[in-house]
Amino acid sequence: MIAALLAEDPRFRGIKTPESDDEAKQLLRALFNVRAPRPVDAEFLCIQDEYLRAETEAKGIVSIDDLTPVGERIYLWQGDITRLKCDAIVNAANSQMLGCFVPCHGCIDNAIHTYAGVQLRAECAKIMREQGHEEPTGRAKITAAYDLPCRYVLHTVGPIVRGRAPSKRDCELLASCYRSCLELAQEEGLHSIAFCCISTGEFGFPNEAAARIAVDTVSDFVAADDSGMEVIFDVYKDRDAQIYSSILGADAESAQRDR
């Protein structure tokens, strides 16, 4: 795969595949991240799909069936969202909705696009070409999940508040992200959805304020929903685990954690 990706772009001439497995995997991820959405042959996809699924299996797949709710149809889990097996996971996307192009970046957009495979960026690019403009904040789009253990990915663009206090409009837009994803999942007949902490990373929304908006919006939806939708709040950082545990009334020390 590395040889094929290097051969696609003349900028990469002279780069050699590292001898160590860890370095080779880092290079492969970087090449996935910077690759523009373009056609790829069936042989590459077959090898890529086998590799990514094996990587996810090695990390350990976590099913919603293995989790214990902390409230009415609400779960809290601390770990890597790309390991979750449920109907859909939510990606905190940017307005171009093509994934993160920064090699091996630590954002969730990068992780989801990496472990889904190159097909995800291609599908997102097709959606954006047909749409003809950047994705508005607070809306949601759905794609296949490809090599992820979930069935679908819901993409939403949260408000950017980096370096300032969130305005009332920012709070409304963040609530709209959660509501739009839930409504889209309901329309598609999905029964379980996992949310990341939208807008709290690179976009700078204060963690506690974002969590309260998330919990309030989801709780209101679940209370009015008769479809049986189950919702996972997926957190990665200890700080977010403590915040959500406090808001949801869960024991932070016993919260389901598997990072």
Summary of the structure (lengths in Angstrom):
residues: 259
radius of gyration: 18.4
end to end distance: 27.8
largest distance: 58.6
contacts: 838
relative contact order: 0.16
helix: 46%
strand: 15%
